[in-house]
């Protein structure tokens, strides 16, 4: 877990949660923008990801992610400012699950292409095998087989990712089954999502997450304030795309709006 403090008069703290097969270092640009906007940032690497070298690409239960995010949130609260959460892809799903399971005093939430459904699922045969292996050999790891370049059109990011040894290339059978179970839980228990302001940023040309299931979940939750913004032609990682300045502008406006509303409530 790391903390990046703004040089400005701080108005809040953002917990940044990365997605699957990546790590907090891929959010250096986002964290820099948040710092320049006046927010401290707290982040780290989820279990089995990035610098957490133990059992890479594997978890025993999705609760490992929930407990980790909860600990980051508590660390953010120590700075004495309103706390917000930003989660991308699988990290977005983990944020949803955390908010459903834990009573966290988050002032607002930002989800970036949250993993609420996949564009490409394994064949029925592989699905059946995964159910068996999940009981007999849950630690077996298989290649993710995501098409190269499917996450972003940003050539600079693509080049950096190729040389990044911290990116996980294989995930365990248990990891996959826990992901699928968590997606199902997010839909089955959608009423447990708290009444917290939500901004959902969705890639219009997402090759990884099924944007239709994302919209279905978004339309199903009943909260007082929710914003949905889809970016046509952008790939999955909207905050890494060539147009990321435009995307971040939505993040900035959303955060500043709620930071103004939270003045005097500390």
Long-range contacts (C-beta under 8 A, 24 or more apart in sequence): 1-42, 1-43, 1-44, 1-71, 1-72, 1-75, 2-42, 2-43, 2-44, 3-40, 3-41, 3-42, 3-75, 3-79, 4-31, 4-35, 4-40, 4-41, 4-42, 4-43, 5-35, 5-40, 6-34, 6-35, 6-36, 6-37, 6-38, 6-39, 6-40, 7-35, 8-35, 8-36, 8-37, 8-38, 9-38, 10-38, 10-39, 10-40, 10-79, 10-81, 11-38, 11-39, 11-81, 11-82, 11-259, 12-38, 12-39, 12-40, 12-81, 12-82, 12-83, 12-84, 12-107, 12-255, 12-259, 12-262, 13-39, 13-40, 13-41, 13-42, 13-76, 13-77, 13-79, 13-81, 13-82, 13-83, 13-84, 14-39, 14-40, 14-41, 14-42, 14-76, 14-83, 14-84, 14-85, 14-86, 14-255, 15-41, 15-42, 15-43, 15-69, 15-72, 15-73, 15-76, 15-83, 15-84, 15-85, 15-86, 16-41, 16-42, 16-43, 16-86, 16-87, 17-43, 17-46, 17-69, 17-72, 17-85, 17-86, 17-87, 17-88, 17-91, 17-92, 17-94, 17-95, 18-43, 18-45, 18-46, 18-49, 18-50, 18-88, 18-91, 19-88, 19-89, 19-90, 19-91, 19-92, 19-115, 20-49, 20-89, 20-90, 20-91, 20-115, 20-168, 20-171, 20-179, 21-49, 21-57, 21-144, 21-146, 21-167, 21-168, 21-169, 21-171, 22-49, 22-50, 22-166, 22-167, 22-168, 23-49, 23-50, 23-51, 23-166, 23-167, 24-50, 25-50, 25-164, 25-166, 26-157, 26-161, 26-164, 26-240, 27-239, 29-239, 29-240, 29-244, 30-86, 30-239, 30-248, 33-248, 33-251, 33-252, 37-252, 37-255, 37-256, 38-259, 39-84, 39-255, 40-76, 40-79, 40-81, 42-72, 42-73, 42-75, 42-76, 43-72, 44-68, 44-72, 46-91, 46-94, 48-168, 48-175, 49-168, 50-166, 50-168, 51-166, 55-139, 55-172, 56-168, 56-170, 57-141, 57-168, 57-169, 57-170, 57-171, 57-172, 57-175, 58-139, 58-141, 58-171, 58-172, 58-174, 58-175, 59-172, 59-174, 59-175, 59-178, 60-138, 60-174, 61-178, 62-94, 62-97, 62-178, 62-179, 62-181, 62-182, 65-94, 65-97, 65-98, 66-94, 66-97, 66-98, 66-101, 66-102, 69-94, 69-95, 69-98, 70-98, 70-102, 70-104, 73-98, 73-104, 73-106, 77-105, 80-266, 81-266, 82-107, 82-258, 82-259, 82-262, 82-265, 82-266, 83-107, 84-108, 84-109, 84-110, 84-255, 84-258, 85-109, 85-110, 86-110, 86-111, 86-112, 86-251, 87-111, 87-112, 87-114, 88-112, 88-113, 88-114, 88-237, 88-239, 89-113, 89-114, 89-115, 89-208, 89-209, 89-236, 89-237, 90-115, 90-179, 93-179, 93-182, 93-183, 93-186, 94-182, 96-186, 96-193, 97-182, 97-185, 97-186, 99-193, 99-194, 99-196, 100-185, 100-186, 100-189, 100-192, 100-193, 100-194, 101-192, 106-194, 106-196, 107-196, 107-197, 107-258, 107-262, 108-196, 108-197, 108-198, 108-199, 108-254, 108-255, 108-258, 109-196, 109-197, 109-198, 109-199, 110-198, 110-199, 110-200, 110-201, 110-251, 110-254, 110-255, 111-198, 111-199, 111-200, 111-201, 112-201, 112-237, 112-238, 112-239, 113-201, 113-202, 113-203, 113-206, 113-208, 113-209, 113-211, 113-214, 113-236, 113-237, 113-238, 114-200, 114-209, 114-214, 114-217, 115-179, 115-183, 115-208, 115-209, 116-183, 116-186, 116-187, 116-209, 116-210, 116-213, 116-214, 116-216, 116-217, 117-183, 117-209, 117-210, 117-212, 117-213, 117-214, 118-208, 118-209, 118-210, 119-206, 119-207, 119-208, 119-209, 119-210, 130-173, 130-176, 130-177, 131-177, 133-173, 134-173, 134-174, 134-177, 137-173, 138-172, 138-173, 138-174, 138-177, 139-172, 139-173, 139-174, 140-172, 140-173, 141-170, 141-171, 141-172, 141-173, 142-170, 142-171, 142-172, 142-173, 143-169, 143-170, 144-168, 144-169, 144-170, 144-171, 146-208, 147-207, 150-207, 150-208, 150-235, 150-236, 151-207, 151-208, 151-235, 151-236, 151-237, 151-240, 152-235, 152-236, 152-237, 152-240, 152-241, 153-234, 153-235, 153-241, 153-242, 154-237, 154-240, 154-241, 154-242, 154-244, 157-237, 157-240, 186-217, 187-216, 187-217, 187-220, 190-217, 190-220, 190-221, 191-221, 191-222, 193-221, 193-223, 194-223, 195-223, 195-224, 196-223, 197-223, 197-224, 197-225, 197-226, 197-254, 197-258, 198-223, 198-225, 198-226, 198-227, 199-226, 199-227, 199-229, 199-250, 199-251, 199-254, 200-226, 200-227, 200-228, 200-229, 201-229, 201-231, 201-238, 201-239, 201-247, 201-250, 201-251, 202-228, 202-229, 202-230, 202-231, 202-238, 203-230, 203-231, 203-234, 203-235, 203-236, 203-237, 203-238, 203-241, 204-230, 204-231, 204-232, 204-233, 204-234, 205-232, 205-233, 205-234, 205-235, 206-235, 206-236, 207-235, 207-236, 208-236, 209-236, 227-254
